[in-house]
């Protein structure tokens, strides 16, 4: 009986530690995704402004439009991920198994062990789902970096007039973030 109780405690403690780690990871992913949405929207506005200054005959215009479409997809993916990240974070804050069930199962022989194993399995599944969700948001960040890199390669150096129009749209934070992505 003593060993069974000890095993249950160890399993539940490992589950709790994993959930706390997931909560931190999900909070970081939420912050990164929020920043990604803001940066992508600012870059989209800049790109749209640049596209409006390009002559219709410019050969790079279709490439810029393609990158604009990719930015729209990145923004959509990231905005869709935010509520999922919130829900996953809320789920990690709740116990895997209702405490009333744990208490009731304690009266059944090996019930507490069964509840601990079910809780562990549930925790592992939650951990894997959270990892997949975080991975998807990281993929969106990589896609944003690729779009910025492709834009640098596709667009010719702007004329001073074009650069002035683009700079009027950008704020200093976005300029710094785009510059950081370009140097990476």
C-alpha positions as CSV (number, residue, x, y, z in Angstrom):
1,X,0.0,0.0,0.0
2,X,2.8,2.4,0.9
3,X,4.7,1.7,-2.3
4,X,1.5,2.2,-4.4
5,X,0.8,5.6,-2.8
6,X,4.4,6.6,-3.3
7,X,4.3,5.6,-7.0
8,X,1.0,7.6,-7.4
9,X,2.6,10.7,-5.8
10,X,5.7,10.4,-8.0
11,X,3.6,10.1,-11.2
12,X,1.3,13.0,-10.2
13,X,4.3,15.2,-9.3
14,X,6.0,14.5,-12.7
15,X,2.7,15.4,-14.4
16,X,2.5,18.6,-12.5
17,X,6.0,19.6,-13.3
18,X,5.4,18.9,-17.0
19,X,2.3,21.0,-17.0
20,X,4.1,23.9,-15.4
21,X,6.8,23.7,-18.1
22,X,4.1,23.6,-20.8
23,X,2.4,26.6,-19.3
24,X,5.7,28.6,-19.5
25,X,6.3,27.4,-23.1
26,X,2.7,28.3,-24.1
27,X,3.0,31.8,-22.6
28,X,6.2,32.4,-24.5
29,X,4.6,31.1,-27.7
30,X,1.6,33.3,-27.2
31,X,3.9,36.4,-26.7
32,X,5.9,35.5,-29.8
33,X,2.8,34.9,-31.9
34,X,1.3,38.2,-30.8
35,X,4.5,40.0,-31.8
36,X,4.6,38.0,-35.1
37,X,1.0,39.2,-35.9
38,X,1.9,42.8,-35.2
39,X,5.2,42.6,-37.2
40,X,3.5,40.9,-40.1
41,X,0.7,43.4,-40.2
42,X,3.2,46.3,-40.2
43,X,5.3,44.6,-42.8
44,X,2.1,44.0,-44.9
45,X,1.2,47.7,-44.6
46,X,4.8,48.7,-45.7
47,X,4.6,46.2,-48.6
48,X,1.2,47.5,-49.7
49,X,2.6,51.0,-49.6
50,X,5.6,50.0,-51.6
51,X,3.4,48.1,-54.1
52,X,1.3,51.2,-54.6
53,X,4.4,53.3,-55.5
54,X,5.6,50.7,-58.0
55,X,4.8,51.3,-61.7
56,X,2.4,48.8,-63.2
57,X,5.1,47.8,-65.7
58,X,7.6,46.9,-63.0
59,X,8.6,43.3,-63.4
60,X,9.0,42.7,-59.7
61,X,5.4,43.8,-59.0
62,X,4.0,40.2,-59.3
63,X,6.6,38.9,-56.9
64,X,5.8,41.6,-54.4
65,X,2.1,40.7,-54.7
66,X,2.9,37.0,-54.2
67,X,4.8,38.0,-51.0
68,X,1.9,40.1,-49.9
69,X,-0.4,37.0,-50.3
70,X,2.0,34.9,-48.2
71,X,2.0,37.6,-45.5
72,X,-1.8,37.4,-45.5
73,X,-1.6,33.6,-44.9
74,X,1.0,34.0,-42.1
75,X,-1.2,36.6,-40.4
76,X,-4.3,34.4,-40.7
77,X,-2.4,31.4,-39.4
78,X,-1.0,33.3,-36.4
79,X,-4.3,34.9,-35.6
80,X,-5.9,31.5,-35.6
81,X,-3.2,30.1,-33.3
82,X,-3.7,32.7,-30.6
83,X,-7.1,31.4,-29.3
84,X,-5.7,27.9,-29.4
85,X,-2.7,28.9,-27.4
86,X,-5.0,30.6,-24.8
87,X,-7.1,27.5,-24.6
88,X,-4.1,25.2,-24.2
89,X,-2.7,27.5,-21.4
90,X,-6.0,27.4,-19.6
91,X,-6.1,23.7,-19.9
92,X,-2.7,23.3,-18.3
93,X,-3.8,25.4,-15.4
94,X,-6.6,22.9,-14.5
95,X,-5.9,19.6,-12.9
96,X,-5.8,16.6,-15.4
97,X,-8.4,14.7,-13.4
98,X,-11.1,16.1,-11.1
99,X,-10.0,15.8,-7.5
100,X,-13.4,14.3,-6.5
101,X,-12.7,11.4,-8.9
102,X,-9.2,11.0,-7.4
103,X,-10.7,10.9,-3.9
104,X,-13.4,8.4,-4.9
105,X,-10.9,6.1,-6.6
106,X,-8.8,6.0,-3.5
107,X,-11.5,3.8,-1.9
108,X,-11.2,1.2,-4.6
109,X,-8.3,-1.2,-4.5
110,X,-5.7,0.0,-6.9
111,X,-8.0,2.9,-7.8
112,X,-5.5,5.6,-7.0
113,X,-2.9,3.8,-9.1
114,X,-5.3,3.6,-12.0
115,X,-6.2,7.3,-11.7
116,X,-2.5,8.2,-11.5
117,X,-1.8,6.2,-14.7
118,X,-4.8,7.8,-16.5
119,X,-3.7,11.2,-15.4
120,X,-0.1,10.5,-16.6
121,X,-1.4,9.4,-20.0
122,X,-3.7,12.4,-20.2
123,X,-0.7,14.6,-19.3
124,X,1.5,13.1,-22.0
125,X,-1.2,13.6,-24.6
126,X,-1.7,17.2,-23.5
127,X,2.1,17.7,-23.6
128,X,2.3,16.4,-27.1
129,X,-0.6,18.5,-28.3
130,X,0.9,21.6,-26.7
131,X,4.3,20.8,-28.4
132,X,2.6,20.5,-31.8
133,X,0.8,23.8,-31.3
134,X,4.0,25.6,-30.3
135,X,5.8,24.1,-33.3
136,X,3.1,25.5,-35.7
137,X,3.6,29.0,-34.3
138,X,7.3,28.6,-34.7
139,X,6.8,27.6,-38.3
140,X,4.8,30.8,-38.9
141,X,7.7,32.8,-37.5
142,X,10.1,31.0,-39.9
143,X,7.7,31.7,-42.8
144,X,7.7,35.4,-41.9
145,X,11.5,35.5,-41.9
146,X,11.5,33.8,-45.3
147,X,9.0,36.4,-46.7
148,X,11.2,39.2,-45.5
149,X,14.3,37.6,-47.0
150,X,12.4,37.0,-50.3
151,X,11.3,40.6,-50.4
152,X,14.8,41.9,-50.0
153,X,15.9,39.7,-52.9
154,X,12.9,40.6,-55.1
155,X,12.7,44.3,-54.7
156,X,15.1,46.7,-56.3
157,X,16.6,49.4,-54.3
158,X,13.9,52.1,-53.8
159,X,14.2,55.6,-55.1
160,X,14.6,58.3,-52.5
161,X,10.9,59.3,-53.1
162,X,9.8,55.6,-52.6
163,X,11.9,55.2,-49.5
164,X,10.4,58.4,-48.0
165,X,6.9,57.0,-48.6
166,X,7.8,53.7,-47.0
167,X,9.5,55.3,-44.0
168,X,6.4,57.4,-43.4
169,X,4.4,54.2,-42.8
170,X,6.9,52.4,-40.6
171,X,7.4,53.1,-36.9
172,X,10.8,52.7,-35.3
173,X,10.0,49.3,-33.6
174,X,9.0,47.7,-36.9
175,X,12.1,49.1,-38.6
176,X,14.3,47.6,-35.9
177,X,12.5,44.2,-36.1
178,X,12.7,44.0,-39.9
179,X,16.4,44.9,-39.7
180,X,17.0,42.2,-37.2
181,X,15.3,39.6,-39.4
182,X,17.3,40.8,-42.4
183,X,20.6,40.3,-40.6
184,X,19.7,36.9,-39.2
